[in-house]
Amino acid sequence: MKLATRRMLTTISLAAAFSISSVSAFADTTTVLAVGALPASLTYSNTFTSSDSGTTFWDDYIFTITDGSVNSVTSSINLDSILGVSDLRARLYKGSTHQTAAIAPNELISAWGTTVNYSPTVSSTTVVLNPLTLSAGTYTLQIKGIVSGSAGGSYAGVLNIAQPVPEPETYAMLLCGMGLIGFMAKRRNTQA
């Protein structure tokens, strides 16, 4: 009976240790970014400690806009194996639900951004989401990576939001309207 009790306690201890380590593997955070008057530049960041080393994170930055154009730049500085974030990525999708799997094509706005690494030991990783025009709604900018430094790591970024840029057809319509108003004003002057 004592041997069975020891085995059960060992099994429970291992299960508890495994569950604690698997919980730390999801160091996810959700932050709501308050968008004021446009244009706006919103900053976001996260810092990880040595206890997070080796874990994957999925951080969500949720924002709501009437409409506008957006872009994002996220960077991390890696100091050899001491501080760092590897496999740093960013994507943008509609809605505010936390997603860790593939996102439906009609919800995905921008797939994982382009990552640039500069050198092997002391390096900087930069992820860029190119400018996009968004309609009114709620969106999630998601940052993903692996804490690779033995002392942790960090990243920081900027989300730029601006008024939507009119399409070329809008300018053509505006010029036609201005021309029509000018024609009508000239016609009234000649009739008077």
N, C-alpha and C positions, 0 to 999 in steps of 0.2 A: 504494500500500500504506500509506503514511503517513497519507493522508486517511482510509482505512478504519479504521486503528488509532485515530486521533483521535476519529472518530465512535463507535467502540465504547467508548472510555474515557469520552466524554461521556455516552453512554447508560448505562454502568455507574454513573457518578457521579450522574446524575439518578435512577436507580433506587435507589441507596443513600440519597440525600437523601430521596426519597419514602418509602422504607421506614422511615427514622428518624422522619420526621414522622408517619407513620401509627402507629408504635409509641407515640409520646407521646400520641396521641389516645385511648389506652386506659389511662389512669392508674388502673387498677382495683386495689383492695386487698381482701383478705379477712382478717377478724379474728374470732377465736373469743372470745365473751364468756362468762366463767365465772359461772354462776348459783349462788349459795350459798343460804342460808336465805331463805325468803320471808317478808315482802315484800322486794324488792330494787329498787334504782334503779341501773342500769348506764349509764355515760356512754360516748360514742363521739364521735370527731371526726376531721377530716383537714384538713391545711393544704397549700396548693399554692403554688408559686413562680412567678416571672415566666415561666420556661420552660414552664410548664403552661398559660399563657394561651391561650384559644381551644380547649382540649381538653375532651372529654366524659369524665366519670368515672362508674363504676358500682362503688360500694363495698359490700361484703357484710359484715354483722355476723351471725354464726351463733351461735345459743344453743339449748340443750336444756333442757326442763323436764319435770317429771312431769305437771303440769297447772296451770292458773292463768289469770288474766286479765292482759292486757297492754295498754299504750298507749305511744305514742311522740310526742315533740316534737323537731323538728330546726330549728335556726335558723342564719341567716347574716346578717352585717352587711355591707352594700355601701357603700363610700365612692366615690361617683361612678364613674369608670372606672379608678380606681387599684387598689382591692381589691374583689373581688366574685365571687359565684357566682350565675349566672342559671339559670332553669328548674330550681330545686331541687325534688326530688320524693322521696317515700319510699313503699315498698310492702313487704308482708309475704307470704311464701309458705312452704309446707312444703318441707323438705329442705335440703340444704347445697350444691347445685350452683349454680354461677355462671350466671345467666340474663340475657341482654340483649334477648331477644325477648319476645313474649307468653307468658304462663304458662298452662298448662292450667287450666280452671276448677276442677277438683277439687284442684288444688295451690295456687291463689291464695287467700289469706286476706283480704287487703285490697289493693284496687287503689291506684294512685297517690293519696297523701293530698292533702288540701285545702291549697293554698298561699295565703298572704296576703302581699301587698307593701304597704309603708306609704307611701313617698314616692319620687319619681324620682331624686334625687341622693344623699342620704345615707339609706339605707333598711335595713330589716330584712326578711328573708324568713323566714316560719315555715311549716313543714309539720307537720300534726297527723294521727296515726293514732288514731282513736277507740278507746275500750276494747273489747277483744275477749276472749272466753273461748276458750282453746286446750286441746286434749287433750294428753296426754303425747306428746312427740316432739321432733324437731329442726326448727328454723325459721330462715329468713334474713330479716333486716331489711335491705333494699337501699336505699341512698341514691344518687340520680343527679342530675347537674347538669352545667353548663358553667362552666369557670373563665373569668370574663369580665373580671377586672381585669388591667391591664397589669403589675401587680406580684404577681399571684396572687390568692388568696382562701382562705377557710376556712369550715367549718361545724362545729357541735357539736350534740349531742343527748343526750337521756335516754330510756332504755327502762325503763319501770316494769313490774314483774312482781309480782302479788299472788296470794294463795290464791284459788281460785275461790269466788265468792259463791254460796251455795245458792239454788236456784230456789224460788219460792213454794210449789211442791208439796212440797218437802223440809220446809219449815216446817210445813205442814199435817200431814204424816206424823209429824213430831216431836211436835207437839201431841197428835195422836191417841195416839201411843205413851205420852206422859207421862200422858195421861188414863187410859189402860188400866192403867198401872202404879199410879196413884193408886186406881183402882177396885179393883184386886186387893188392894192393901194395906188398904184400908178393909174389904173383904169378909173378909180374914183376921182383922182386929181384931174384927169383929162375931161371927165364928164362935168365937173363943177365949173 
